[in-house]
């Protein structure tokens, strides 16, 4: 069984908090890279051209994924209930992020065609704007994001979301 799978990896070059009110309310901001991988169980292929398109392929792929890489800048309001705690205490943050697509690629593996890699923008939207949030205790946080801008510039209306753990 080949299931649909999505993975997300973020690496923050920096993440800082600016005190707004008694170190309880803070402005949290940063900059980093974000990688999104979308694995498909159906045999679809992105076709680049004058009018980019997605077509249902006749080949059975053992791996079929799209990877999108963004430079991302999050900005959040952070509430720290125990600002004097050495271990961080309970925190909640919410806000938005803006990401710029700097790389997109499709990787497919099949018996018929072998390994194929195609690197182009495939008519993906250059900017990703998302609502983001975190809730955590100490250094471990549960986070989530929902992109209100679609992945594609036209045609498909897909809005990715992510839920995960951040350290």
C-alpha positions in Angstrom: 0.0 0.0 0.0 1.3 3.4 -1.0 -0.3 6.1 1.2 -0.2 9.8 0.8 2.4 11.3 3.0 3.5 14.9 3.7 6.6 16.0 5.6 7.7 19.4 6.7 11.1 20.5 8.0 12.0 24.0 9.2 15.4 25.3 10.2 15.4 28.7 11.8 18.7 30.7 11.4 17.4 32.8 14.2 14.3 33.2 16.4 14.0 36.1 18.8 11.6 37.5 21.3 11.1 41.2 21.9 9.6 42.2 25.2 6.3 44.1 24.9 4.9 43.8 28.4 6.8 42.5 31.5 8.3 39.6 29.5 4.8 38.0 29.5 3.7 39.4 26.2 6.4 39.3 23.5 6.8 39.8 19.8 8.5 36.7 18.4 10.1 36.8 15.0 12.7 35.0 13.0 14.1 33.8 9.6 14.9 30.4 8.2 14.2 27.8 5.5 11.3 25.5 5.3 11.0 22.3 3.2 7.6 20.8 2.3 7.4 17.3 0.7 4.2 16.0 -0.9 4.1 12.3 -1.7 1.5 11.1 -4.1 -0.1 7.7 -4.2 -1.8 8.3 -7.6 0.4 8.4 -10.7 0.4 12.2 -11.4 3.1 14.1 -13.2 3.7 17.8 -13.3 4.4 19.0 -16.9 6.2 22.3 -17.4 5.4 24.3 -20.5 3.7 27.4 -21.8 0.6 26.2 -19.9 1.9 24.1 -17.0 -0.4 21.2 -16.1 -0.8 18.1 -14.0 -1.6 14.9 -15.9 -2.5 11.4 -14.7 0.3 9.2 -15.8 0.2 5.6 -17.1 3.3 4.6 -15.1 3.2 3.0 -11.6 5.7 4.9 -9.4 7.4 3.5 -6.4 8.1 7.1 -5.4 6.3 10.2 -6.6 6.9 13.5 -4.7 7.0 17.2 -5.1 9.4 19.2 -2.9 9.0 22.9 -2.3 11.7 25.0 -0.4 11.0 28.4 1.0 12.8 31.2 2.7 10.4 31.9 5.6 9.9 34.8 8.1 7.5 34.2 11.0 6.1 37.0 13.1 4.0 36.0 16.2 2.6 37.4 19.5 4.0 35.2 22.3 2.5 34.8 25.7 4.8 33.4 28.4 2.9 32.6 31.6 6.1 32.0 33.6 8.7 34.5 32.3 11.1 33.9 35.2 11.2 30.1 34.8 14.6 28.7 33.9 12.9 25.9 31.8 10.6 28.2 29.8 7.3 27.3 31.4 4.0 27.4 29.5 3.9 29.5 26.3 1.5 30.1 23.5 2.3 32.0 20.2 0.1 32.9 17.2 0.7 35.0 14.1 1.6 34.6 10.5 4.5 33.8 8.2 5.6 34.8 4.8 7.7 32.4 2.6 9.4 32.9 -0.8 9.7 29.8 -3.0 13.4 29.4 -4.0 13.3 25.8 -5.2 10.7 23.3 -6.5 11.3 19.8 -7.9 9.5 16.6 -8.7 11.2 13.2 -8.1 9.7 10.0 -9.5 11.0 6.4 -9.4 9.5 3.7 -11.5 10.6 0.4 -13.2 9.7 1.8 -16.6 11.6 5.1 -16.4 14.0 4.7 -13.6 14.8 7.7 -11.4 13.7 11.1 -12.8 14.2 14.5 -11.3 12.6 17.6 -12.8 13.5 21.0 -11.2 11.3 23.9 -12.2 8.6 26.1 -10.6 5.7 24.0 -12.2 3.5 27.1 -11.9 3.7 27.1 -8.1 2.9 30.3 -6.3 6.1 32.2 -5.5 4.8 33.4 -2.1 3.3 31.4 0.7 1.4 33.3 3.4 0.3 31.2 6.4 -1.4 31.5 9.8 0.9 29.9 12.4 0.7 28.9 16.1 2.6 27.2 18.8 1.8 25.9 22.2 4.4 24.5 24.5 5.9 23.6 27.8 9.6 24.2 28.2 11.6 23.6 25.1 9.0 21.3 23.4 6.2 22.9 21.3 3.3 21.7 19.3 2.9 23.8 16.2 0.6 24.2 13.3 0.3 26.3 10.2 -2.4 26.8 7.5 -1.5 28.5 4.2 -4.2 30.9 3.1 -2.5 31.3 -0.3 -2.9 28.3 -2.6 0.1 26.2 -3.8 -0.6 26.8 -7.5 -0.9 30.1 -9.3 -4.0 29.0 -11.1 -6.2 25.9 -11.6 -5.8 23.8 -8.5 -7.0 25.3 -5.2 -4.8 23.5 -2.6 -4.0 25.1 0.8 -1.5 23.1 2.8 -1.5 22.7 6.5 1.0 21.3 8.9 0.9 20.0 12.5 4.0 18.9 14.3 6.5 19.1 17.1 9.2 21.7 17.4 12.3 21.6 19.6 
